[in-house]
């Protein structure tokens, strides 16, 4: 229903209500039955069972469960011990528990929206003004509002006096909206321009009014946002997609390898059960069991670091997604700007314009005094701290007065107010009358083109053209311009009205104010650009203001465009996707527009971070790859819809967080390099040895110990690796870029080949070659050598992955102390398992001679030597 266009009488008839008496009690009860309570529908919450099922559906987890089932069956039927299935199941349980614990739901947004509607509302029913629970409001109710009230439902204004409503949470506009019941509004006008409407969840900052409720609950503009939150699904982060793809590839490798080995074994005359056990070993070898836990720990460590940088992560995968961000869509008000109007320039007649920070002359102080007297902002003291309460424009004037070391209280004593004509949206003026030593002075402030000047005054002949020119100069800088004029009386006029007080005035000057950029925004935008990240401003403010701010902080540059919500509405989805990369500023946009913009960028392959603080930002925060809400000025709705909250409301914090996210992603890639080099080699080792008729070099329980002890324990410490020097000078990682991009797959292949060769050499020597008088060659000796070589070389390999190009001898083995000592622990555990008889029996290992141990040590450090040589060649090529 187009309530903003209909005539009031038509609305009263449609809703069967009375302007003076409102609804009857019976009408209200019937309407409540029909329309339902004035609250928001809740989205169905995910149960614990749903979350558990989600964790168990992971491909790598399924492989481990199948392996555990087969291992358990063999343990029961063949009399094997249960150590192997117990260890596998324990790893599955640990991974699932950690995943569920770390998973944070962003679905509290609807609860926050719902809480916004739990206040009382003053309503006229049966001709009596009475307070009721806002949930009981129905269309047709007549509500009465005044300064300080939260509007309880969408309503059409009936009458008002000086009514100003703060709508930034819904529209993004920093200044209160001047409501006018007589305004002519059409359905095509954006919310911020619907001056005859009141919207649920917005705050009345000045004046009073009466309105008829037209929409409640989910049908309000706030309710539509709740609906958008319900229908907006959170997409998977790039890392989640990459790990999912990795899991699928590993599962194919595991199944294919198991099938190949099974068939080869049968061909060589092995029993089906023996080969099934070998296939289980391959399944265990193919799956990096500790990868999910290490990834979770790496992300969690990133979360801890971000807390130190004033960013609270509500959804852990957002850490990595932030590191991949290629676009930051930022709200203007309160995010890039201070959300606090500030006077920038001032012009007193007969002088030149000055910056507000300059030293003022007597004429400029006099102009500021007039503005401060014709002002209703108040100063409150709470716990010794002064706070200015009132309209942002008037608060900015009082703030400047205090900056110039003048006191409002002193002015009120010197020039007591005796009369006031409140601000009116039709007149766009406010007038106050004050007693002076010589008589009375009326002061009028408001819109420049509405100030009625005495045409016979010096101003009209000398300064009219200059005033117009200065006004236009201020406006071109996107400053909000306020004019002030005065009139002197020896005696107080008998008739105190606008006709008398607001005519034949003497012009005094102009001030220009704006919601200024945050000091750190410009540098943050520059750093983001250097990191290959485009910053886009999306705001409900006017396009001139938005463009000026965007140009000042470096968002709007040559070749970029600014468009309005009305222009955006005319663009099809295909047109928006095609042109979105050229548009840097969107002004006067709706919540639906913000989602369209985010999705258009995503359609271009971008990873989108969206910052914001208002209710109007919540759906887009949820739709983005990473939603970042402001912690101080942000609404609960925005915080609960977001993936992260910036506790200092500092746009620069999100750029710092991008750096931390990139560090996290780097370390996850290092982890994959570290783990898969060993895992892939294990598959090669098994297949090649069985093809050659040598038997299985390692069994499932030995592989599991290597994967958990040799890979897992040191791997946990990769999360603490520092960011590499050039991380924030690189382009963002493409959304569709594979996990093995930029040579990672090649590096894993090389290392897997090295591991395979050295392990098979050790296995062959132990199995078939006599190198000691005390220990004869045997299958058990070969298997023990293969186990230790594979375990130790895997541990040594962690020093290779710490840097892409730097030598470990440059970085230092001890520079990451936890990693160094965990590596030593892993080497010690593998040694203990090999030499302590009780442990060796459990893992089916035997004693070795000194010659065997010497060969093991030499073979185990070969991967380090190979990678150091590759890095040396790489550095030489880079220098060349």
C-alpha positions in Angstrom: 0.0 0.0 0.0 1.4 3.4 -1.0 0.6 5.1 2.3 2.8 8.1 1.6 0.7 9.0 -1.5 -2.8 8.6 -0.1 -4.8 11.5 1.4 -5.3 11.3 5.2 -9.1 11.0 5.0 -8.7 8.1 2.7 -6.3 6.4 5.1 -8.8 6.9 8.0 -11.5 5.3 5.9 -9.3 2.4 4.8 -8.2 1.6 8.3 -11.7 2.3 9.9 -10.2 4.7 12.5 -11.0 8.2 13.8 -8.4 11.0 13.8 -9.5 12.2 17.3 -10.7 9.1 19.1 -8.6 6.4 17.4 -9.8 2.8 17.4 -12.2 1.3 19.9 -11.0 -1.5 22.2 -13.0 -4.1 20.2 -11.6 -2.8 16.9 -8.1 -3.1 18.2 -8.6 -6.7 19.4 -10.1 -7.7 16.1 -7.3 -6.0 14.2 -4.7 -7.7 16.4 -6.2 -11.1 15.6 -6.1 -10.3 11.9 -2.7 -8.6 11.6 -0.9 -10.4 14.4 1.4 -8.8 17.0 3.7 -6.0 16.1 6.9 -8.1 16.2 9.2 -9.9 13.8 9.2 -13.5 12.8 12.1 -15.6 13.9 14.2 -17.8 11.6 14.4 -21.4 12.6 17.5 -22.0 14.6 20.0 -24.8 13.7 19.9 -27.6 16.3 22.9 -29.3 17.8 22.1 -32.4 15.8 22.1 -30.3 12.6 25.5 -28.8 13.5 26.9 -32.3 14.2 25.6 -33.7 10.9 27.1 -30.7 9.2 30.5 -31.6 10.7 30.3 -35.3 9.9 29.3 -34.6 6.2 32.9 -33.5 5.5 34.5 -35.8 2.9 37.7 -36.4 4.9 35.7 -37.2 8.0 33.6 -39.7 6.0 36.8 -41.5 4.8 38.1 -41.7 8.4 34.7 -43.1 9.6 34.8 -45.8 6.9 38.4 -46.6 7.8 37.4 -46.9 11.4 34.5 -49.2 10.6 36.7 -51.6 8.5 39.4 -51.5 11.1 36.9 -52.3 13.9 35.5 -55.2 11.8 38.9 -56.7 11.2 39.8 -56.2 14.9 36.7 -58.2 15.9 36.9 -60.9 13.2 40.7 -61.4 13.0 41.6 -60.9 16.7 43.6 -57.7 16.1 43.8 -55.1 18.9 41.5 -52.1 18.9 44.2 -49.4 19.1 43.8 -48.5 15.5 40.0 -48.0 15.3 40.1 -46.2 18.7 42.7 -43.7 17.5 40.8 -43.0 14.2 37.5 -42.5 16.0 39.1 -40.3 18.6 40.4 -38.0 15.8 36.9 -37.9 14.2 35.3 -36.9 17.6 38.0 -34.3 18.4 37.5 -32.6 15.0 33.7 -32.6 15.3 33.7 -31.2 18.8 36.2 -28.4 17.9 34.2 -27.5 14.8 30.9 -27.2 16.7 32.5 -25.3 19.5 34.1 -22.8 17.2 31.1 -22.3 14.9 29.3 -19.0 15.8 25.8 -18.3 14.6 25.1 -14.9 13.1 21.3 -15.5 13.4 20.8 -13.3 16.5 20.0 -10.4 14.3 16.3 -11.1 14.4 16.3 -11.2 18.2 17.9 -7.8 18.2 15.3 -6.5 15.8 12.6 -8.0 17.9 13.9 -6.3 21.0 13.7 -2.9 19.3 9.9 -3.2 19.4 9.4 -4.1 23.1 8.9 -0.5 24.2 5.7 1.2 25.3 3.7 3.3 22.9 1.3 6.2 23.6 -1.9 5.5 21.7 -5.4 7.1 21.5 -8.1 4.4 22.0 -11.7 5.2 22.7 -10.7 8.9 22.7 -8.3 8.4 25.6 -4.5 8.7 25.4 -3.0 5.6 27.1 0.3 3.6 27.1 0.3 0.1 25.7 2.9 -2.5 24.8 4.1 -1.7 21.3 3.5 -5.4 20.4 -0.2 -4.7 20.7 -0.2 -1.8 18.1 -2.3 -2.4 15.0 -2.9 -0.6 11.7 -5.4 2.2 12.5 -4.1 3.1 15.9 -3.4 6.8 16.5 -0.1 7.3 18.2 1.3 10.4 20.0 5.1 10.9 19.9 7.6 13.4 21.3 11.3 14.0 21.6 13.1 10.9 23.0 10.5 8.4 21.8 11.4 5.4 19.6 8.8 5.1 16.9 7.0 1.8 17.4 5.6 1.1 13.9 5.4 2.6 10.5 2.9 5.5 10.5 1.6 8.4 8.4 2.0 11.8 10.1 -1.2 13.6 10.9 0.1 16.7 12.6 3.5 17.9 14.0 5.4 20.7 15.6 9.1 21.0 14.9 9.4 17.2 14.4 12.9 15.9 13.7 13.5 12.1 13.5 16.9 10.4 13.5 16.7 7.8 10.7 20.4 7.0 10.2 19.9 3.5 11.4 17.4 2.9 8.6 18.6 5.3 5.8 22.2 5.9 6.6 21.7 9.7 6.5 23.6 11.5 9.3 21.2 14.5 9.8 17.7 14.1 11.3 14.8 14.2 8.9 12.5 17.2 9.1 9.0 15.7 9.1 6.1 17.4 7.4 2.6 16.1 7.3 1.8 18.2 4.2 4.8 17.0 2.1 3.9 15.6 -1.3 5.7 12.3 -1.5 5.6 9.5 -4.2 6.3 5.8 -4.0 9.5 6.3 -6.0 11.0 8.6 -3.4 13.7 6.9 -1.2 12.9 6.3 2.5 14.9 9.4 3.6 12.7 11.7 1.5 9.4 10.4 2.7 8.8 13.3 5.0 5.2 12.5 5.8 6.0 9.0 7.1 7.4 7.8 10.4 9.4 4.5 10.5 9.6 1.8 13.2 12.8 1.8 15.2 13.8 5.4 14.5 14.3 8.0 17.2 12.4 11.3 17.7 15.1 14.0 18.4 13.0 17.1 18.5 9.3 18.3 18.5 6.2 16.3 18.8 3.5 14.8 16.6 0.5 12.6 16.0 0.3 9.8 13.4 -1.8 6.9 12.3 -0.2 3.5 12.3 -0.3 2.0 8.8 2.0 -1.1 9.0 3.2 -3.3 11.9 5.6 -6.2 12.4 7.0 -7.8 9.3 5.2 -5.3 7.0 7.2 -2.3 8.4 10.3 -1.1 6.7 12.3 -2.6 9.6 10.3 -5.8 9.1 11.3 -6.0 5.5 14.9 -5.9 6.7 14.1 -8.8 9.0 12.7 -10.6 6.0 15.9 -9.9 4.0 18.0 -11.3 6.9 15.8 -14.5 6.7 16.2 -14.8 3.0 19.9 -13.9 2.8 22.0 -17.0 3.0 25.6 -16.9 4.1 27.9 -18.1 1.4 30.9 -20.3 2.1 34.2 -18.6 2.5 36.9 -19.1 -0.2 38.9 -21.3 2.2 35.9 -23.5 3.0 35.3 -24.0 -0.7 39.0 -24.8 -1.3 39.2 -27.3 1.6 36.0 -28.9 0.4 37.5 -29.3 -3.1 40.7 -30.6 -1.5 38.6 -33.2 0.5 36.9 -34.4 -2.7 40.2 -34.7 -4.5 41.7 -36.6 -1.6 38.7 -38.9 -1.4 39.1 -39.8 -5.1 42.8 -40.4 -4.6 42.1 -42.6 -1.5 39.4 -44.7 -3.3 41.4 -45.0 -6.5 44.7 -45.9 -4.6 42.9 -48.4 -2.4 41.3 -50.1 -5.4 44.6 -50.3 -7.3 46.4 -51.7 -4.3 43.6 -54.2 -3.6 43.6 -55.5 -7.2 47.4 -55.7 -7.3 47.5 -57.6 -4.1 44.9 -60.1 -5.3 46.9 -60.5 -8.5 50.0 -61.3 -6.4 48.0 -64.0 -4.5 47.4 -62.0 -1.3 44.1 -62.7 0.6 41.2 -60.3 0.3 41.2 -59.5 4.0 44.9 -58.7 4.0 44.5 -56.4 1.1 41.4 -54.8 2.6 43.5 -53.9 5.7 46.1 -52.5 3.3 43.4 -50.4 1.6 42.5 -49.1 5.0 46.1 -48.1 5.5 46.0 -46.2 2.2 42.8 -44.4 3.2 44.4 -43.3 6.4 47.5 -42.3 4.4 45.5 -40.2 2.0 43.7 -38.2 4.7 45.7 -35.5 6.6 43.8 -36.2 9.9 45.2 -33.2 11.7 44.5 -30.7 8.9 41.0 -29.6 10.2 42.3 -29.2 13.7 45.4 -27.3 12.6 43.3 -25.0 10.4 40.9 -24.3 13.3 43.9 -23.5 15.6 45.4 -21.3 13.0 42.1 -19.4 12.6 41.7 -19.2 16.3 45.2 -17.8 16.8 44.3 -15.2 14.1 41.2 -14.4 16.1 43.3 -13.7 19.2 45.6 -11.4 17.2 42.6 -9.5 15.8 41.2 -8.9 19.3 44.5 -7.1 20.1 43.9 -5.0 17.0 40.4 -4.1 18.1 38.5 -6.6 15.9 36.3 -9.2 17.5 35.6 -12.2 15.2 32.1 -13.7 15.6 32.5 -16.4 12.9 36.0 -17.9 12.6 36.2 -18.7 8.9 35.8 -14.9 8.4 39.4 -14.5 9.4 40.6 -16.2 6.2 37.8 -14.7 4.0 39.0 -11.3 5.2 42.5 -12.1 4.0 41.1 -12.8 0.5 39.0 -9.6 0.4 39.4 -7.7 -2.8 36.6 -5.1 -2.2 35.5 -3.3 0.9 32.0 -1.8 0.7 31.8 0.7 3.4 29.0 2.7 4.9 29.9 6.4 5.2 28.2 7.7 8.3 30.0 6.6 11.4 32.4 4.4 9.5 34.4 6.6 7.2 33.1 9.7 8.9 32.8 10.6 12.6 29.0 10.7 12.7 29.3 14.1 14.3 28.6 17.3 12.5 31.4 19.8 12.7 31.7 23.4 11.5 34.4 23.7 8.9 34.1 27.4 7.8 32.5 30.6 8.9 31.9 33.9 7.2 31.0 37.1 9.0 29.8 40.0 6.8 32.5 42.6 6.0 35.2 39.9 6.4 36.5 36.9 4.4 35.6 33.3 5.2 37.8 31.6 7.8 38.4 28.0 8.8 36.7 27.1 12.1 40.1 26.2 13.6 41.5 29.8 12.9 41.6 32.5 15.6 38.3 34.5 15.5 37.9 38.2 15.2 35.3 40.1 17.2 32.9 39.9 14.2 33.3 36.2 14.0 32.8 35.7 17.7 29.7 37.9 17.5 28.3 35.6 14.7 29.1 32.5 16.8 27.3 34.1 19.8 24.2 34.7 17.7 24.2 31.1 16.5 24.6 29.8 20.0 21.7 31.9 21.4 19.3 30.8 18.7 20.0 27.2 19.7 18.2 24.6 21.7 21.0 22.1 22.2 21.6 21.5 25.9 24.7 20.6 27.9 24.4 17.8 30.5 27.0 16.9 33.1 27.2 13.2 34.1 30.0 12.0 36.4 31.9 15.2 35.8 31.8 14.8 32.0 29.9 17.3 29.9 27.7 16.0 27.0 25.9 18.0 24.4 22.4 16.8 23.8 20.3 17.9 20.8 20.1 18.3 17.0 23.5 17.5 15.4 23.6 20.9 13.7 23.0 22.8 16.9 25.3 20.6 18.8 28.1 21.4 16.3 27.6 25.1 17.1 27.8 24.6 20.8 30.9 22.5 20.4 32.6 25.3 18.4 31.6 27.8 21.1 33.4 25.6 23.7 36.4 25.3 21.4 36.6 29.1 21.4 36.6 29.1 25.2 33.2 30.7 25.5 30.4 29.4 27.8 26.8 28.9 26.8 25.7 29.6 30.3 27.4 33.0 30.4 25.7 34.0 27.1 22.3 32.9 28.5 22.9 35.2 31.6 24.0 38.1 29.4 21.2 37.7 26.8 18.3 35.9 28.5 15.8 34.4 26.0 12.3 36.0 26.2 10.6 34.4 23.2 11.0 31.7 20.6 9.5 30.7 17.3 10.5 27.0 16.9 12.1 25.6 13.7 9.5 24.8 11.1 10.1 22.7 8.0 8.0 25.0 5.9 9.8 28.1 6.9 13.1 26.4 7.4 13.8 29.0 10.0 14.1 29.4 13.8 13.9 32.7 15.7 14.6 33.6 19.3 14.3 37.0 21.1 16.8 38.0 23.8 17.0 40.9 26.2 20.1 43.1 25.9 21.4 46.1 27.8 19.9 48.5 25.3 16.7 46.7 24.4 15.9 43.4 22.6 17.4 41.4 19.7 15.7 38.8 17.6 18.0 36.2 16.0 16.9 34.1 13.0 18.9 31.2 11.7 18.1 28.7 9.0 18.3 28.2 5.2 20.2 30.9 3.3 17.5 31.4 0.7 14.8 31.8 3.4 16.4 34.6 5.4 14.2 37.8 4.7 16.8 40.6 4.5 16.0 44.3 4.8 16.3 45.4 1.1 17.4 48.9 2.1 20.3 47.7 4.3 24.0 47.9 3.5 24.0 44.2 3.1 21.6 44.3 0.1 23.7 46.9 -1.7 27.2 45.7 -0.8 27.2 42.0 0.2 24.3 40.2 -1.4 26.3 39.0 -4.4 29.3 38.0 -2.2 27.0 36.1 0.2 25.6 34.1 -2.7 29.0 33.4 -4.0 30.3 32.2 -0.6 27.2 30.1 0.0 27.8 28.4 -3.3 31.5 27.8 -2.5 30.5 26.2 0.8 27.8 24.0 -0.9 30.3 22.9 -3.6 32.4 21.5 -0.7 29.3 19.5 0.4 29.0 21.7 3.5 25.6 22.1 5.1 25.1 25.9 5.1 23.3 27.8 7.9 22.6 31.5 7.6 22.0 33.9 10.5 20.5 37.4 10.7 19.2 39.7 13.4 16.9 42.6 14.2 17.2 45.1 17.0 14.2 46.5 19.1 14.3 49.3 21.7 11.0 47.9 23.0 9.6 44.5 22.7 7.0 44.4 19.9 3.3 43.9 20.9 2.9 41.2 18.3 5.5 38.4 18.5 5.1 36.3 15.4 7.0 35.4 12.2 5.5 38.3 10.2 7.1 40.7 12.7 10.3 39.0 13.7 11.3 37.4 10.5 11.2 40.4 8.1 13.6 43.3 7.4 16.6 41.5 9.0 20.2 42.5 9.1 22.3 39.7 7.6 25.2 38.6 9.9 26.9 35.7 8.1 27.1 32.0 7.2 28.6 28.8 8.6 29.3 25.6 6.7 29.4 22.3 8.4 29.8 18.6 7.5 30.2 15.2 9.1 34.0 15.1 8.6 36.0 12.0 7.6 37.7 10.1 10.4 41.4 11.1 10.5 42.6 7.6 9.8 40.3 6.9 6.9 42.5 8.4 4.1 45.5 6.4 5.1 43.5 3.2 5.5 42.0 3.6 2.0 45.5 4.2 0.6 46.9 1.0 2.3 43.9 -1.0 1.0 44.6 0.3 -2.6 48.3 -0.7 -2.2 47.1 -4.2 -1.2 45.0 -4.4 -4.3 41.7 -3.8 -2.5 39.0 -1.4 -3.9 37.1 0.6 -1.3 33.5 1.5 -2.3 31.2 3.9 -0.4 27.6 2.9 0.1 25.5 5.5 1.9 22.0 6.8 2.4 23.3 10.4 2.4 23.0 12.8 -0.5 25.3 12.2 -3.5 27.0 15.6 -3.4 28.0 15.1 0.3 29.0 11.5 -0.3 31.1 12.3 -3.4 33.0 15.1 -1.6 33.9 12.9 1.3 34.8 10.0 -1.0 37.1 12.3 -3.1 38.8 13.7 0.1 39.7 10.3 1.4 40.7 8.8 -1.9 37.8 6.5 -2.7 36.5 8.5 -5.7 39.4 9.0 -8.2 39.6 9.8 -11.9 37.6 7.3 -13.9 35.3 6.4 -11.0 31.6 7.2 -10.9 29.0 8.2 -8.3 25.4 7.2 -8.7 22.2 7.5 -6.7 19.8 4.8 -5.5 17.3 6.0 -8.1 19.8 5.5 -10.9 20.7 2.1 -9.5 17.1 1.1 -9.4 16.9 1.6 -13.2 19.8 -0.7 -13.8 19.1 -4.4 -14.5 21.2 -7.1 -12.6 23.2 -7.7 -15.8 23.9 -4.0 -16.2 25.0 -3.6 -12.6 27.3 -6.6 -12.8 28.9 -5.2 -15.9 29.4 -1.7 -14.5 29.9 -2.2 -10.8 33.7 -2.1 -11.0 33.5 1.5 -12.3 31.3 2.8 -9.5 33.0 4.0 -6.3 30.1 5.9 -4.6 26.4 4.9 -4.1 24.2 7.5 -2.5 20.6 7.5 -1.2 20.4 3.7 -1.4 18.1 1.3 0.3 18.9 -2.0 2.2 17.9 -4.0 -0.9 20.3 -1.8 -3.0 23.2 -2.7 -0.7 22.6 -6.4 -1.2 22.5 -5.9 -5.0 25.8 -4.1 -5.0 27.5 -6.8 -2.8 26.1 -9.6 -5.1 27.2 -7.8 -8.2 30.8 -7.6 -7.0 30.6 -11.3 -6.0 29.3 -12.1 -9.5 32.6 -10.6 -10.7 34.6 -13.0 -8.6 35.3 -10.5 -5.8 35.5 -11.4 -2.1 33.5 -8.7 -0.5 33.9 -7.2 3.0 31.0 -4.9 4.0 31.3 -2.5 6.9 28.4 -0.7 8.5 26.7 0.3 11.8 23.0 0.8 11.1 20.0 -1.5 11.0 19.9 -0.7 7.3 23.3 -2.3 6.9 22.4 -5.7 8.5 21.2 -7.6 5.4 24.2 -6.6 3.3 26.6 -7.4 6.2 25.1 -10.9 6.2 25.2 -11.2 2.4 28.8 -10.2 2.1 31.7 -12.7 2.4 32.7 -10.8 5.5 30.4 -8.4 7.4 32.2 -5.9 9.7 30.0 -3.9 12.2 31.0 -0.9 14.2 31.3 -1.8 17.9 30.7 1.7 19.5 28.1 3.3 17.2 26.8 0.1 15.7 23.3 -1.2 16.4 22.8 -4.6 18.0 21.2 -5.7 14.7 24.3 -4.8 12.7 26.6 -6.5 15.2 24.7 -9.7 15.3 24.4 -9.9 11.5 28.1 -9.3 11.1 31.0 -11.8 11.1 33.3 -9.4 12.9 32.9 -6.3 15.1 35.4 -3.4 15.1 35.6 -2.3 18.8 37.1 1.1 18.0 34.8 1.9 15.0 38.0 2.6 13.1 37.9 1.9 9.3 41.7 1.4 9.5 41.1 -1.6 11.7 39.6 -3.5 8.9 42.7 -3.0 6.8 44.9 -4.2 9.6 42.5 -7.2 9.9 43.0 -7.9 6.2 46.7 -8.2 6.8 46.1 -10.6 9.7 43.7 -12.6 7.5 46.4 -12.9 4.8 48.9 -14.1 7.4 46.4 -16.7 8.5 45.8 -17.9 4.9 49.5 -18.0 4.2 50.0 -20.2 7.2 47.1 -22.5 6.2 48.7 -22.9 2.8 52.0 -23.7 4.6 50.2 -26.3 6.6 48.7 -27.9 3.5 52.2 -27.9 1.9 53.6 -29.5 5.0 51.0 -32.2 5.5 50.2 -33.2 1.9 53.9 -33.6 1.0 54.0 -36.4 3.5 50.5 -37.8 2.8 50.9 -38.0 -0.9 54.3 -39.6 -0.5 52.7 -42.3 1.8 50.4 -43.3 -1.1 53.3 -43.4 -3.6 55.4 -45.4 -1.1 52.6 -48.0 -0.6 51.7 -48.4 -4.3 55.3 -48.6 -5.5 56.3 -51.1 -2.9 53.3 -53.4 -3.5 53.8 -53.1 -7.3 57.4 -54.3 -6.8 56.2 -57.2 -4.6 58.0 -55.8 -1.5 54.9 -55.8 0.7 53.5 -52.8 2.6 56.3 -50.6 4.0 54.1 -49.1 6.7 50.8 -50.3 8.2 47.8 -48.2 9.1 48.6 -47.6 12.8 52.1 -46.5 11.9 50.8 -44.1 9.3 48.3 -42.7 11.8 51.1 -42.1 14.3 53.2 -40.3 11.7 50.2 -38.2 10.6 49.4 -37.2 14.2 52.8 -37.0 15.9 55.2 -36.1 13.1 52.8 -33.9 11.2 50.3 -32.8 13.7 52.3 -31.6 16.7 54.8 -29.4 14.8 52.0 -28.4 12.4 50.0 -26.7 15.2 52.9 -24.2 15.6 52.7 -23.0 12.0 49.8 -20.9 13.2 52.3 -18.6 15.0 54.4 -17.9 11.9 54.8 -14.1 11.3 53.5 -12.5 8.1 56.0 -12.4 5.3 57.3 -8.9 4.4 55.6 -8.4 1.1 52.2 -9.8 2.1 50.3 -6.5 2.0 51.9 -5.6 -1.4 50.4 -8.6 -3.2 47.2 -8.8 -5.0 44.3 -10.5 -3.1 43.8 -14.2 -3.7 41.2 -14.8 -6.4 37.9 -16.3 -5.2 38.2 -19.1 -7.8 41.9 -19.6 -7.3 42.7 -23.2 -6.3 44.4 -24.1 -3.1 47.4 -25.4 -5.1 47.8 -22.1 -7.1 51.1 -20.1 -7.4 53.3 -23.2 -7.5 52.0 -24.9 -4.3 51.0 -28.1 -6.1 54.4 -28.3 -7.8 56.2 -27.9 -4.5 54.1 -30.6 -2.8 54.9 -32.9 -5.8 58.6 -32.4 -5.5 58.7 -33.0 -1.8 56.4 -36.0 -2.0 58.8 -37.5 -4.6 61.8 -36.8 -2.3 60.0 -38.5 0.6 59.0 -41.4 -1.5 62.6 -42.0 -2.8 64.3 -41.8 0.6 61.7 -43.9 2.4 61.8 -46.6 -0.2 65.6 -46.6 -0.1 65.5 -47.1 3.7 62.8 -49.8 3.4 64.8 -51.6 0.7 68.1 -51.5 2.6 66.4 -52.7 5.8 64.5 -55.5 4.0 67.2 -56.8 1.6 70.7 -55.3 2.2 73.1 -56.3 5.0 74.8 -53.3 6.5 75.2 -54.6 10.0 76.6 -57.7 11.7 74.1 -57.5 14.5 70.8 -56.9 12.7 70.0 -59.1 9.7 67.8 -57.7 6.8 64.1 -58.5 7.3 60.6 -57.2 6.4 60.3 -55.9 10.0 63.7 -54.0 9.9 62.7 -52.5 6.5 59.3 -51.4 7.9 61.0 -49.9 11.0 63.4 -47.9 8.9 60.6 -46.7 6.6 58.6 -45.6 9.6 61.4 -43.6 11.2 62.6 -42.0 7.9 59.1 -41.0 6.9 58.4 -39.6 10.4 61.7 -37.7 10.9 61.9 -36.3 7.3 58.3 -35.1 7.7 59.3 -33.2 10.9 62.4 -31.8 9.2 60.2 -30.6 6.3 58.4 -28.1 8.6 61.5 -25.9 8.5 61.2 -25.8 4.7 57.7 -24.5 4.6 58.2 -21.5 7.0 59.1 -19.2 4.1 58.6 -19.3 0.3 62.0 -17.9 -0.6 64.0 -17.3 2.6 66.5 -19.9 3.8 65.8 -21.4 7.1 69.4 -20.5 8.0 68.5 -16.8 7.5 65.2 -17.1 9.4 66.8 -19.2 12.1 65.6 -22.6 13.4 64.8 -21.1 16.8 63.0 -17.9 15.7 59.6 -19.7 16.2 60.4 -21.3 19.6 57.2 -23.3 20.0 57.7 -24.8 16.5 61.3 -25.7 17.2 60.5 -27.5 20.5 57.5 -29.2 19.2 59.6 -30.5 16.3 62.1 -31.8 18.8 59.3 -33.5 20.8 58.0 -35.2 17.6 61.4 -36.5 16.8 61.8 -37.7 20.4 58.4 -39.5 20.3 59.2 -41.3 17.1 62.6 -42.3 18.5 60.9 -43.6 21.8 58.3 -45.6 19.9 61.1 -47.2 17.9 63.4 -48.1 20.8 61.2 -48.6 23.9 60.2 -52.3 23.7 56.6 -52.0 25.0 55.8 -49.2 22.5 57.7 -50.9 19.7 55.6 -54.0 20.1 52.3 -52.0 19.9 53.4 -50.4 16.6 55.1 -53.6 15.3 58.6 -52.2 15.2 62.0 -53.9 15.9 65.5 -52.8 17.1 68.0 -51.4 14.7 71.8 -51.2 14.6 74.0 -48.1 14.7 74.6 -48.3 10.9 70.8 -48.4 10.3 70.4 -45.3 12.5 73.2 -43.5 10.7 71.5 -44.1 7.3 68.2 -43.0 8.7 69.6 -39.6 9.9 71.3 -39.0 6.5 68.2 -39.8 4.5 65.9 -37.8 6.9 67.8 -34.5 6.2 67.8 -34.8 2.4 64.4 -33.0 2.0 65.9 -29.9 3.8 68.9 -29.9 1.5 66.8 -30.2 -1.6 64.5 -27.3 -0.7 67.4 -25.1 0.3 69.0 -25.6 -3.1 65.6 -24.9 -4.8 65.3 -21.6 -2.8 68.9 -20.6 -3.6 68.2 -21.0 -7.4 64.9 -19.1 -7.0 66.6 -16.2 -5.2 69.3 -16.1 -7.8 66.7 -15.9 -10.6 64.8 -13.1 -8.8 68.0 -11.1 -8.4 68.9 -11.6 -12.0 
